[in-house]
């Protein structure tokens, strides 16, 4: 039976509502609706019933098919059909269902909404068919009053629009992912931020939006933690790269800050802040909507932002990597890696008038620590700005924390010009800071051909300049590199020989000046190489300190001295103590004190038989740390001696705090002590020691006249070649036996 026969079509589309229908006063574009029915009257009354309907700002445009076959052809020809009002029974009882299968299975159109209509309930499809083929609604024609038809059509088109939005969103994500490589090539996060905002406008009715994040590493000269606008949409004035305070809207600014700090979305009816996070990268997207945001729109936006957050992190990190690779984040100057590239060009240049230089700010770390990192950064910026005033012919880079690189003509890059740049104080915040610098320079004629090698050459010159007491600049010469290579070779050999136990402790006796008896010995390090030659301590001790090997050597010396004390005790010389020199690097080691105490316990010796000799220079670095360490050692009974007293620059206030047992008069004050007017310093030190109740020992005694003069001054103890030279442990034991 045909659908038009024996039906109650006379009641079709009776107005059953006195309420306003779902209409809109304005329209923009159309929704294409396909009416499929073999009864022409159904087409007419359907179109009449929906004639004034506007859905989501668009009116309806109608296509008509009078059979299932015609319907399939029209759908294939019109890809923009959004809704099919489909009769179930037409040329065959299942003609409508065949159209549904063609739409879903053959054409793979999952977005088109389908509303099935039938004249008789007996022709209703199975429930499984409705679910499997995603049929939007099913009604008998007698149920479809005008109001219900309008509601059904509106719901179906709304459903299509939501599916279409999700599809567009997915396509937008695919576009962003596909464009990621291109965005990376642009070396900026800003394009990505703008792309995100552009895609958001396809997901919701947006009036304006801002992409905000911290600018550090993204915005030039942004060295704080402020939030910046990285992208904008719907705004005329340029706010990109500006702090969010440039929005000049306290309400928006506070909302963005609150979202960023609290790390979750802040949703409102007219404006919302969405929190974006992936890894260490965080951002806030502020959006003002033209219309209230529906729950579905909100979910779509949240899913969208979740997906693009990883892309944001990738672009963000890649930009940081590029900046870190070639650009200094603070001064915006080329960094060390780029300076090496510039030195490559310098090395290949035929212009012999060019000079490459390194500039090291003297005691910058003290300024940074004392006045704060912020002010230290401002100082670096000020130095950078002044270096730029040299000339456009010069290439400038920041190659280290407080080291700048410079390449330019000799008439500009020379010690006189560079010194002149540092003649006036630098403005840093409210401070005006005088800054000195050391310069390492290399003429093109003396430079290598590769940037890495040239940087090493200039660095050698700079290190020599920093160590020089006379000049603050040094030009590189070939012999400097040869000396550096020699030093590295010596350090390597020292490390090997120490591991192979070729270092020895020799002992120089110390005597009571009045009785002549041996009361102790100073342990002195000796290095005997594999070929039997000795390397002077004046050479290898600085090398050990420079390389850090002095820490391990120092531990070995203390344990070896304790072992010798135990050996002397077993041979009947328990009254003889051993003095060991301690270096600055050893004191800086956290476990130094504990290791010394443990050594005395391990070898089971009286702690007072081990004496640690320190120099005044140790107090210049971290005096309170040294004082605290010595106090702890003294409490354990370990003796403390101050070596080379009078040659350093120690504060008398710290001297009074030291838990000393002995003062040692340096040999430089002993050499001419017997000559008229030459004993005043030695005499002062001896008198000071007596007033502080300390034992005073003089070193470097080589003549009887020196010995006698020291006796007259009341000196307690002596050591020197006049009595004995340093000797190996077995010879020292023999010496004790012969002089007991």
C-alpha positions as CSV (number, residue, x, y, z in Angstrom):
1,X,0.0,0.0,0.0
2,X,1.3,3.5,-0.9
3,X,2.0,5.9,1.8
4,X,-0.6,8.4,0.5
5,X,-3.4,5.9,0.6
6,X,-5.7,5.5,3.6
7,X,-3.6,7.8,5.7
8,X,-4.6,10.6,7.9
9,X,-2.6,13.2,5.9
10,X,-5.4,15.8,6.4
11,X,-4.0,16.3,9.9
12,X,-0.4,16.6,8.7
13,X,1.3,19.8,10.0
14,X,-1.7,21.1,12.0
15,X,-0.4,23.9,14.2
16,X,-0.4,22.5,17.7
17,X,1.3,25.3,19.6
18,X,0.5,28.9,20.5
19,X,4.1,29.5,21.4
20,X,6.6,31.2,19.2
21,X,8.1,28.9,16.7
22,X,11.9,28.3,16.4
23,X,12.5,31.2,14.1
24,X,15.3,33.7,13.6
25,X,15.0,37.2,12.3
26,X,18.1,37.1,10.2
27,X,19.7,34.5,8.0
28,X,23.0,34.0,6.3
29,X,23.3,31.2,3.7
30,X,21.1,28.1,3.5
31,X,20.9,24.6,4.7
32,X,20.1,22.1,1.9
33,X,17.3,19.8,2.8
34,X,16.3,16.8,0.6
35,X,12.6,15.8,0.7
36,X,12.2,12.2,-0.5
37,X,8.6,11.0,-0.9
38,X,6.5,9.6,-3.8
39,X,3.5,11.8,-2.9
40,X,3.9,15.3,-4.3
41,X,1.5,16.7,-1.7
42,X,3.9,15.7,1.0
43,X,6.6,17.8,-0.7
44,X,4.3,20.8,-0.8
45,X,3.0,20.7,2.7
46,X,6.5,20.0,4.1
47,X,8.0,23.0,2.3
48,X,5.0,25.1,3.4
49,X,5.4,24.1,7.0
50,X,9.1,25.0,7.1
51,X,8.9,28.1,4.9
52,X,9.7,30.6,7.6
53,X,12.2,28.5,9.6
54,X,15.7,29.8,10.1
55,X,18.2,27.4,11.8
56,X,21.4,28.8,13.3
57,X,21.2,31.9,11.1
58,X,20.5,30.1,7.8
59,X,17.2,29.4,5.9
60,X,16.3,26.1,4.3
61,X,16.9,25.3,0.7
62,X,14.8,22.3,-0.7
63,X,15.7,19.5,-3.1
64,X,13.0,17.0,-4.1
65,X,13.2,13.3,-5.0
66,X,10.1,11.1,-5.7
67,X,11.9,7.8,-5.5
68,X,14.7,6.1,-3.7
69,X,16.8,5.9,-6.9
70,X,16.3,9.7,-7.6
71,X,17.3,10.4,-4.0
72,X,20.6,8.5,-4.3
73,X,21.5,10.4,-7.5
74,X,20.7,13.8,-5.9
75,X,22.8,13.0,-2.8
76,X,25.7,12.1,-5.0
77,X,25.4,15.3,-7.0
78,X,25.0,17.6,-4.0
79,X,27.7,17.2,-1.3
80,X,26.3,20.0,0.8
81,X,23.0,18.3,1.7
82,X,22.7,18.3,5.4
83,X,19.3,16.7,6.1
84,X,17.1,14.0,4.3
85,X,13.4,13.8,5.2
86,X,12.9,10.3,3.9
87,X,9.8,8.2,3.3
88,X,10.3,4.6,4.1
89,X,7.9,3.1,1.6
90,X,8.0,4.3,-2.0
91,X,8.7,2.2,-5.1
92,X,9.4,-0.7,-2.8
93,X,8.6,-1.4,0.8
94,X,12.3,-0.9,1.8
95,X,13.2,1.9,-0.7
96,X,13.8,4.4,2.1
97,X,16.1,2.0,3.9
98,X,18.1,1.3,0.7
99,X,18.6,5.1,0.5
100,X,19.9,5.0,4.1
101,X,22.3,2.2,3.3
102,X,23.5,4.0,0.2
103,X,24.2,7.2,2.2
104,X,26.1,5.4,5.0
105,X,27.8,2.5,3.4
106,X,28.3,3.4,-0.3
107,X,28.9,7.2,0.0
108,X,30.4,7.0,3.5
109,X,28.5,10.1,4.5
110,X,28.2,9.9,8.2
111,X,27.5,13.6,8.6
112,X,24.1,13.8,6.8
113,X,21.2,13.7,9.2
114,X,18.3,11.4,8.3
115,X,14.7,11.6,9.5
116,X,12.5,8.6,8.5
117,X,8.8,9.1,7.9
118,X,6.2,6.5,7.2
119,X,2.4,6.6,6.7
120,X,1.8,3.4,8.7
121,X,3.4,2.2,11.9
122,X,3.6,-1.3,10.4
123,X,6.3,-0.2,8.1
124,X,8.6,1.0,10.9
125,X,12.2,-0.3,10.6
126,X,13.7,-2.4,13.3
127,X,15.4,-0.7,16.2
128,X,18.7,-2.2,15.3
129,X,18.5,-0.6,11.8
130,X,17.9,2.9,13.3
131,X,21.0,2.4,15.6
132,X,23.3,0.8,13.0
133,X,22.6,3.4,10.3
134,X,22.6,6.5,12.6
135,X,19.1,7.6,11.8
136,X,18.4,10.9,13.5
137,X,14.7,10.4,14.1
138,X,11.7,8.3,13.1
139,X,8.1,9.5,13.0
140,X,4.8,8.4,11.5
141,X,3.3,11.1,9.4
142,X,0.3,11.4,11.7
143,X,2.7,12.3,14.6
144,X,4.4,15.1,12.6
145,X,2.4,18.2,13.5
146,X,4.0,21.4,12.3
147,X,5.6,22.1,15.7
148,X,7.1,18.7,15.9
149,X,8.4,18.8,12.4
150,X,10.0,22.2,13.1
151,X,11.6,20.8,16.3
152,X,12.8,17.6,14.6
153,X,14.3,19.6,11.6
154,X,16.0,22.1,14.0
155,X,17.5,19.3,16.1
156,X,18.7,17.4,13.1
157,X,20.4,20.4,11.5
158,X,21.9,21.3,14.9
159,X,23.3,17.8,15.1
160,X,24.7,18.1,11.6
161,X,26.3,21.4,12.5
162,X,28.0,19.9,15.6
163,X,29.3,17.0,13.6
164,X,30.5,19.3,10.9
165,X,32.2,21.4,13.6
166,X,34.0,18.4,15.0
167,X,35.0,17.4,11.5
168,X,36.3,20.9,10.8
169,X,38.1,20.9,14.1
170,X,39.8,17.6,13.2
171,X,40.8,19.1,9.9
172,X,42.1,22.1,11.6
173,X,44.2,19.9,13.9
174,X,45.5,18.1,10.8
175,X,46.4,21.4,9.2
176,X,48.3,22.6,12.4
177,X,50.2,19.3,12.5
178,X,51.0,19.5,8.8
179,X,52.0,23.1,9.2
180,X,54.3,22.4,12.2
181,X,57.4,22.0,10.1
182,X,56.7,25.3,8.4
183,X,56.1,27.0,11.7
184,X,59.4,25.7,13.0
185,X,61.1,27.0,9.9
186,X,59.8,30.5,10.8
187,X,61.7,30.2,14.1
188,X,58.9,31.7,16.2
189,X,56.1,30.6,18.5
190,X,54.0,33.6,17.4
191,X,52.9,32.0,14.2
192,X,51.8,29.0,16.1
193,X,49.9,31.1,18.6
194,X,48.2,32.9,15.8
195,X,47.3,29.6,14.1
196,X,45.7,28.3,17.2
197,X,43.6,31.4,17.5
198,X,42.6,31.2,13.9
199,X,41.5,27.6,14.3
200,X,39.5,28.5,17.4
201,X,37.4,31.0,15.3
202,X,36.2,27.9,13.3
203,X,35.0,26.2,16.4
204,X,33.0,29.0,18.1
205,X,31.7,32.5,17.5
206,X,34.7,34.5,18.8
207,X,34.8,38.3,19.0
208,X,38.5,38.6,20.0
209,X,41.2,36.4,21.6
210,X,44.7,36.5,23.0
211,X,47.4,33.8,23.3
212,X,49.4,34.6,26.5
213,X,52.5,33.0,28.0
214,X,55.8,34.0,29.7
215,X,58.0,35.8,27.3
216,X,61.3,34.6,28.5
217,X,63.1,32.8,25.6
218,X,60.5,34.0,23.2
219,X,60.2,37.7,23.3
220,X,63.4,39.7,22.8
221,X,64.8,41.2,26.0
222,X,62.1,39.5,28.2
223,X,64.2,38.4,31.2
224,X,61.5,38.3,33.8
225,X,58.5,36.0,34.5
226,X,55.8,38.4,33.1
227,X,53.1,37.2,30.9
228,X,53.2,38.4,27.3
229,X,50.8,38.5,24.4
230,X,52.2,36.0,21.8
231,X,49.2,36.1,19.5
232,X,46.0,38.0,19.0
233,X,42.8,37.9,16.9
234,X,40.0,40.4,16.4
235,X,42.1,43.3,17.7
236,X,43.3,46.2,15.6
237,X,46.3,47.5,17.6
238,X,49.5,45.5,17.8
239,X,49.8,43.8,21.2
240,X,52.0,40.9,20.2
241,X,55.3,40.8,22.2
242,X,53.8,43.3,24.7
243,X,53.1,42.5,28.4
244,X,49.5,41.8,29.2
245,X,49.4,45.1,31.0
246,X,49.3,46.6,27.5
247,X,45.7,45.3,27.2
248,X,44.8,48.2,29.5
249,X,42.0,46.2,31.0
250,X,42.5,45.2,34.6
251,X,39.7,42.7,34.5
252,X,41.1,40.8,31.6
253,X,44.6,41.0,32.9
254,X,43.6,39.6,36.4
255,X,41.6,36.9,34.8
256,X,44.6,35.8,32.6
257,X,46.9,35.9,35.6
258,X,44.5,33.9,37.8
259,X,44.1,31.2,35.1
260,X,47.8,30.9,34.7
261,X,48.5,30.7,38.5
262,X,45.6,28.4,39.3
263,X,46.3,26.1,36.3
264,X,42.7,25.5,35.3
265,X,40.1,26.9,32.9
266,X,38.0,29.9,34.0
267,X,34.8,29.8,32.0
268,X,32.2,32.6,31.7
269,X,29.2,33.3,29.6
270,X,30.8,36.1,27.6
271,X,34.6,35.5,28.1
272,X,36.7,32.5,29.2
273,X,40.3,31.7,29.9
274,X,41.6,28.3,28.8
275,X,44.7,26.9,30.5
276,X,47.2,25.2,28.1
277,X,49.9,23.0,29.5
278,X,52.4,20.5,28.2
279,X,55.6,19.7,29.9
280,X,57.2,22.9,31.2
281,X,55.3,25.0,28.6
282,X,52.2,26.8,29.8
283,X,49.9,29.4,28.3
284,X,46.5,31.0,28.7
285,X,44.1,31.6,25.8
286,X,41.6,34.4,26.6
287,X,38.5,34.4,24.4
288,X,35.5,36.8,24.2
289,X,32.5,35.1,22.5
290,X,30.0,36.8,20.2
291,X,27.4,34.4,21.6
292,X,27.2,32.3,24.8
293,X,29.3,29.1,24.6
294,X,27.4,25.9,24.6
295,X,28.5,22.9,26.5
296,X,29.4,21.0,23.3
297,X,31.4,24.0,22.0
298,X,33.2,24.1,25.3
299,X,34.1,20.5,25.1
300,X,35.2,20.8,21.5
301,X,37.5,23.7,22.4
302,X,38.9,21.8,25.4
303,X,39.7,18.8,23.3
304,X,41.2,21.0,20.6
305,X,43.5,22.7,23.1
306,X,44.5,19.4,24.7
307,X,45.6,18.2,21.3
308,X,47.5,21.3,20.3
309,X,49.3,21.7,23.6
310,X,51.9,19.2,22.6
311,X,52.5,21.0,19.4
312,X,52.9,24.2,21.4
313,X,55.6,22.6,23.6
314,X,57.4,21.3,20.5
315,X,57.5,24.6,18.8
316,X,58.4,26.4,22.1
317,X,61.2,24.0,22.9
318,X,62.5,24.1,19.3
319,X,62.7,27.9,19.3
320,X,64.5,27.8,22.6
321,X,67.0,25.3,21.3
322,X,67.6,27.4,18.2
323,X,68.1,30.5,20.4
324,X,70.3,28.6,22.8
325,X,72.3,27.2,19.9
326,X,73.2,30.6,18.3
327,X,71.9,33.4,20.4
328,X,72.5,34.7,23.9
329,X,69.2,34.9,25.6
330,X,70.1,38.0,27.7
331,X,72.0,40.3,25.4
332,X,70.6,39.0,22.1
333,X,74.2,38.8,20.9
334,X,75.6,35.8,19.1
335,X,76.6,33.2,21.7
336,X,79.7,31.0,21.9
337,X,78.7,28.6,19.2
338,X,78.0,31.4,16.7
339,X,81.2,33.1,17.8
340,X,83.1,30.0,16.7
341,X,81.4,30.3,13.3
342,X,82.5,33.9,13.2
343,X,86.0,32.9,14.1
344,X,85.9,30.3,11.2
345,X,85.3,33.2,8.9
346,X,88.1,35.2,10.6
347,X,90.5,32.3,10.2
348,X,89.7,32.0,6.5
349,X,90.0,35.7,5.9
350,X,93.0,37.2,4.0
351,X,92.7,40.5,5.9
352,X,95.7,40.6,8.2
353,X,94.5,43.8,9.9
354,X,91.8,42.0,11.7
355,X,92.0,41.0,15.4
356,X,90.0,38.6,17.5
357,X,89.6,39.2,21.2
358,X,88.0,37.9,24.4
359,X,87.0,40.4,27.2
360,X,86.6,39.1,30.7
361,X,84.9,41.3,33.3
362,X,87.0,41.4,36.5
363,X,85.3,40.2,39.6
364,X,81.8,40.1,38.0
365,X,80.8,37.2,40.2
366,X,81.3,39.5,43.3
367,X,78.9,42.1,41.7
368,X,76.4,39.4,40.9
369,X,76.5,37.8,44.3
370,X,76.7,41.1,46.3
371,X,74.1,43.2,44.4
372,X,71.9,40.4,42.9
373,X,71.5,38.6,39.6
374,X,69.0,41.2,38.3
375,X,71.5,44.0,38.6
376,X,74.2,41.7,37.3
377,X,72.2,41.1,34.2
378,X,71.6,44.9,33.8
379,X,75.4,45.3,34.0
380,X,75.9,42.8,31.3
381,X,73.4,44.5,29.1
382,X,75.2,47.9,29.7
383,X,78.5,46.3,28.8
384,X,76.9,44.8,25.7
385,X,75.5,48.2,24.7
386,X,78.8,50.0,25.1
387,X,80.7,47.4,23.1
388,X,78.2,47.9,20.3
389,X,79.3,51.6,20.1
390,X,82.8,50.6,18.9
391,X,81.7,50.3,15.2
392,X,79.4,48.4,12.9
393,X,82.6,46.9,11.5
394,X,83.0,44.9,14.7
395,X,81.3,41.6,15.4
396,X,80.4,41.1,19.1
397,X,79.3,38.0,21.0
398,X,78.7,36.8,24.5
399,X,80.7,33.6,24.9
400,X,80.4,33.1,28.6
401,X,78.8,34.3,31.8
402,X,81.0,37.4,32.0
403,X,83.1,37.0,28.8
404,X,82.5,38.8,25.5
405,X,84.0,38.0,22.1
406,X,85.0,40.7,19.6
407,X,86.3,40.6,16.0
408,X,87.2,43.7,14.1
409,X,90.0,45.8,12.6
410,X,93.1,46.5,14.5
411,X,92.5,50.2,14.8
412,X,89.4,49.4,16.9
413,X,90.2,46.1,18.6
414,X,93.3,46.9,20.6
415,X,94.1,47.3,24.3
416,X,93.9,51.1,24.2
417,X,90.4,51.3,22.7
418,X,89.1,48.5,24.9
419,X,90.5,50.0,28.0
420,X,88.9,53.3,27.1
421,X,85.5,51.5,26.9
422,X,85.9,50.5,30.5
423,X,87.2,53.9,31.7
424,X,83.7,55.1,32.7
425,X,81.3,53.4,35.2
426,X,78.4,51.5,33.8
427,X,74.8,52.3,34.6
428,X,72.9,49.3,36.0
429,X,69.6,50.1,37.5
430,X,70.2,52.9,40.0
431,X,73.8,52.0,40.4
432,X,76.8,53.3,38.5
433,X,79.4,50.5,38.7
434,X,83.1,50.8,37.8
435,X,84.2,47.7,36.0
436,X,87.6,46.5,35.0
437,X,88.3,43.9,32.4
438,X,91.1,41.6,31.1
439,X,91.7,41.2,27.4
440,X,93.1,38.3,25.4
441,X,93.9,39.2,21.8
442,X,95.0,37.3,18.7
443,X,96.3,38.9,15.5
444,X,95.1,37.3,12.2
445,X,98.7,36.5,11.3
446,X,99.1,34.4,14.5
447,X,95.6,32.7,14.3
448,X,94.8,29.2,13.2
449,X,92.5,28.4,10.4
450,X,89.6,26.9,12.4
451,X,87.3,28.7,14.8
452,X,87.6,26.2,17.6
453,X,91.4,26.5,17.5
454,X,91.4,30.3,17.4
455,X,89.0,30.5,20.4
456,X,91.4,28.3,22.3
457,X,94.3,30.5,21.3
458,X,92.6,33.7,22.5
459,X,91.5,31.9,25.7
460,X,95.1,31.1,26.4
461,X,96.0,34.7,26.1
462,X,93.1,35.8,28.2
463,X,94.0,33.4,31.0
464,X,97.6,34.8,31.1
465,X,96.2,38.3,31.2
466,X,94.0,37.5,34.1
467,X,97.0,36.0,36.0
468,X,99.3,38.9,35.2
469,X,100.0,41.4,37.9
470,X,101.4,44.0,35.5
471,X,99.2,44.0,32.4
472,X,95.5,43.4,31.9
473,X,96.0,42.3,28.3
474,X,98.0,39.7,26.4
475,X,98.4,39.0,22.7
476,X,98.6,35.3,21.8
477,X,101.9,33.9,20.7
478,X,102.7,30.4,19.5
479,X,104.9,29.5,22.5
480,X,101.9,30.1,24.8
481,X,100.1,27.2,23.3
482,X,103.2,25.1,23.6
483,X,103.4,25.9,27.3
484,X,99.8,25.0,27.7
485,X,100.3,21.6,26.0
486,X,103.4,21.0,28.3
487,X,101.2,21.8,31.3
488,X,98.5,19.3,30.2
489,X,101.1,16.7,29.6
490,X,102.6,17.2,33.0
491,X,99.2,16.9,34.6
492,X,98.6,13.7,32.8
493,X,101.9,12.3,33.8
494,X,101.4,13.4,37.4
495,X,98.0,11.6,37.5
496,X,99.6,8.5,36.1
497,X,102.5,8.5,38.5
498,X,100.3,9.2,41.5
499,X,98.2,6.2,40.6
500,X,101.4,4.1,40.3
501,X,102.6,5.2,43.8
502,X,105.6,7.2,42.6
503,X,104.9,10.1,44.9
504,X,106.8,10.1,48.2
505,X,106.8,11.9,51.5
506,X,110.2,13.2,52.7
507,X,110.8,14.7,56.1
508,X,112.8,17.7,57.2
509,X,113.6,17.6,61.0
510,X,112.4,20.3,63.3
511,X,114.5,20.9,66.5
512,X,114.1,22.6,69.8
513,X,116.5,25.6,69.5
514,X,117.7,25.4,73.1
515,X,118.2,21.7,73.5
516,X,118.9,20.7,69.9
517,X,116.6,17.7,70.2
518,X,114.4,16.7,67.3
519,X,110.8,17.4,68.3
520,X,109.1,16.8,64.9
521,X,109.4,17.0,61.1
522,X,107.7,18.7,58.2
523,X,106.3,16.3,55.6
524,X,107.3,17.4,52.1
525,X,105.9,15.9,48.9
526,X,108.4,14.6,46.3
527,X,107.7,13.4,42.8
528,X,110.1,10.9,41.4
529,X,109.3,10.0,37.8
530,X,109.6,6.6,36.2
531,X,113.0,7.6,34.7
532,X,114.3,8.4,38.2
533,X,114.2,12.2,37.9
534,X,112.6,14.5,40.5
535,X,110.1,17.2,39.5
536,X,110.3,20.3,41.7
537,X,107.3,20.8,44.1
538,X,107.2,24.4,42.8
539,X,106.2,23.0,39.4
540,X,103.9,20.1,40.3
541,X,102.0,21.4,43.3
542,X,100.4,24.2,41.3
543,X,99.6,21.7,38.6
544,X,98.0,19.4,41.1
545,X,95.9,22.3,42.5
546,X,95.0,23.4,39.0
547,X,93.8,20.0,38.0
548,X,92.0,19.2,41.2
549,X,94.3,16.2,41.8
550,X,95.5,17.9,45.0
551,X,92.4,16.6,46.8
552,X,93.3,13.0,46.4
553,X,97.0,13.7,46.9
554,X,96.2,15.6,50.1
555,X,94.2,12.7,51.5
556,X,97.1,10.4,50.7
557,X,99.6,12.7,52.4
558,X,97.6,12.9,55.6
559,X,97.2,9.2,55.8
560,X,100.9,8.6,55.0
561,X,101.9,11.1,57.7
562,X,99.7,9.3,60.2
563,X,101.3,6.0,59.2
564,X,104.8,7.5,59.7
565,X,103.8,8.8,63.2
566,X,102.7,5.3,64.1
567,X,106.0,3.8,62.8
568,X,108.0,6.4,64.8
569,X,106.0,5.5,67.9
570,X,106.8,1.8,67.4
571,X,110.5,2.7,67.1
572,X,110.6,4.6,70.4
573,X,110.1,8.1,69.0
574,X,106.5,8.7,70.1
575,X,107.4,12.3,71.1
576,X,108.1,13.2,67.4
577,X,105.2,14.9,65.5
578,X,104.7,15.4,61.8
579,X,103.5,18.6,60.1
580,X,101.5,18.5,56.9
581,X,100.8,21.4,54.5
582,X,97.1,21.8,53.6
583,X,96.0,23.6,50.4
584,X,92.9,25.8,49.8
585,X,91.1,23.2,47.6
586,X,91.3,20.7,50.4
587,X,89.6,23.1,52.8
588,X,86.8,23.6,50.3
589,X,86.1,19.9,50.3
590,X,83.0,19.2,52.5
591,X,84.4,16.0,54.1
592,X,87.9,17.4,54.7
593,X,87.7,17.7,58.4
594,X,86.0,14.3,58.9
595,X,88.7,12.7,56.7
596,X,91.5,14.1,58.8
597,X,89.9,13.0,62.1
598,X,89.2,9.6,60.6
599,X,92.8,9.2,59.5
600,X,94.1,9.7,63.1
601,X,91.6,7.1,64.3
602,X,92.4,4.6,61.6
603,X,96.1,4.7,62.3
604,X,95.6,4.9,66.1
605,X,97.9,7.8,66.7
606,X,97.7,10.6,69.3
607,X,95.9,13.4,67.4
608,X,98.3,16.1,68.7
609,X,101.2,14.4,66.9
610,X,99.6,15.4,63.6
611,X,100.0,19.1,62.8
612,X,98.3,20.8,59.9
613,X,100.1,23.8,58.4
614,X,98.0,26.5,56.8
615,X,99.0,29.6,55.0
616,X,97.5,33.1,55.3
617,X,96.3,32.9,51.8
618,X,93.7,30.3,52.8
619,X,92.0,32.9,55.0
620,X,91.5,35.2,52.0
621,X,88.9,33.0,50.3
622,X,86.4,31.9,52.9
623,X,87.9,32.8,56.3
624,X,85.0,31.9,58.4
625,X,84.7,28.4,56.8
626,X,88.4,27.9,57.5
627,X,88.1,29.1,61.1
628,X,85.1,26.8,61.8
629,X,87.0,23.8,60.3
630,X,90.1,24.5,62.3
631,X,88.1,24.8,65.5
632,X,86.6,21.4,64.9
633,X,90.0,19.9,64.2
634,X,91.4,21.5,67.3
635,X,88.7,20.0,69.5
636,X,89.9,16.6,68.3
637,X,93.4,17.4,69.5
638,X,95.0,18.0,66.2
639,X,97.7,20.7,66.2
640,X,97.4,23.8,63.9
641,X,100.3,25.9,62.6
642,X,100.3,29.1,60.6
643,X,102.9,28.9,57.9
644,X,104.7,31.7,56.1
645,X,103.3,34.2,58.6
646,X,103.8,37.8,57.6
647,X,103.9,37.2,53.8
648,X,100.1,37.2,53.3
649,X,97.2,39.6,53.9
650,X,95.2,37.9,56.7
651,X,93.1,40.0,58.9
652,X,94.3,40.3,62.5
653,X,90.7,39.7,63.6
654,X,90.6,36.3,62.0
655,X,94.1,35.6,63.3
656,X,92.8,36.0,66.8
657,X,90.0,33.5,66.0
658,X,92.4,30.8,64.8
659,X,93.0,27.9,67.2
660,X,96.8,28.0,66.6
661,X,99.5,26.1,68.3
662,X,102.5,27.4,66.4
663,X,103.6,30.4,64.3
664,X,106.1,29.7,61.5
665,X,108.5,32.5,60.5
666,X,109.0,32.5,56.8
667,X,112.6,31.9,55.4
668,X,112.4,35.3,53.7
669,X,112.6,37.0,57.1
670,X,115.4,34.7,58.3
671,X,117.9,35.0,55.4
672,X,119.4,38.4,56.4
673,X,118.3,38.3,60.1
674,X,121.9,38.6,61.3
675,X,122.5,41.8,59.3
676,X,122.0,45.2,61.0
677,X,118.4,46.4,60.8
678,X,117.1,43.2,59.0
679,X,115.6,41.4,62.0
680,X,112.6,43.7,62.8
681,X,109.9,41.6,61.1
682,X,111.2,38.3,62.6
683,X,111.5,39.9,66.0
684,X,107.9,41.3,65.7
685,X,106.5,37.9,64.7
686,X,108.4,36.1,67.6
687,X,107.1,38.7,70.1
688,X,103.5,38.4,68.7
689,X,103.7,34.6,69.1
690,X,104.8,34.9,72.7
691,X,102.0,37.3,73.5
692,X,99.5,34.8,72.0
693,X,101.1,31.9,73.9
694,X,102.1,30.2,70.7
695,X,105.3,28.2,69.9
696,X,107.3,30.0,67.3
697,X,109.4,28.0,64.8
698,X,111.7,29.6,62.2
699,X,112.5,27.9,58.9
700,X,115.3,28.3,56.4
701,X,118.2,28.3,58.9
702,X,121.4,27.8,56.9
703,X,124.1,29.5,59.1
704,X,125.2,29.5,62.7
705,X,124.8,33.3,62.9
706,X,121.1,33.0,62.1
707,X,120.7,30.3,64.8
708,X,122.4,32.5,67.4
709,X,120.4,35.6,66.5
710,X,117.2,33.6,66.8
711,X,118.2,32.3,70.2
712,X,118.7,35.9,71.3
713,X,115.1,36.7,70.1
714,X,113.7,33.8,72.1
715,X,112.6,31.7,69.2
716,X,111.5,28.2,70.3
717,X,112.1,25.9,67.4
718,X,114.0,25.8,64.0
719,X,114.4,23.8,60.8
720,X,116.7,24.3,57.8
721,X,119.6,22.9,55.8
722,X,121.9,23.9,58.7
723,X,120.5,20.9,60.6
724,X,119.2,18.6,57.9
725,X,117.8,18.5,54.5
726,X,114.5,16.7,53.7
727,X,115.0,12.9,53.6
728,X,113.0,9.7,52.9
729,X,111.2,8.0,55.9
730,X,113.9,5.4,56.4
731,X,116.7,8.0,56.5
732,X,114.7,10.2,58.8
733,X,114.4,7.2,61.2
734,X,118.2,6.7,61.1
735,X,118.7,10.5,61.7
736,X,116.5,10.2,64.8
737,X,118.5,7.3,66.1
738,X,121.8,9.1,65.5
739,X,120.6,12.3,67.2
740,X,118.6,11.0,70.1
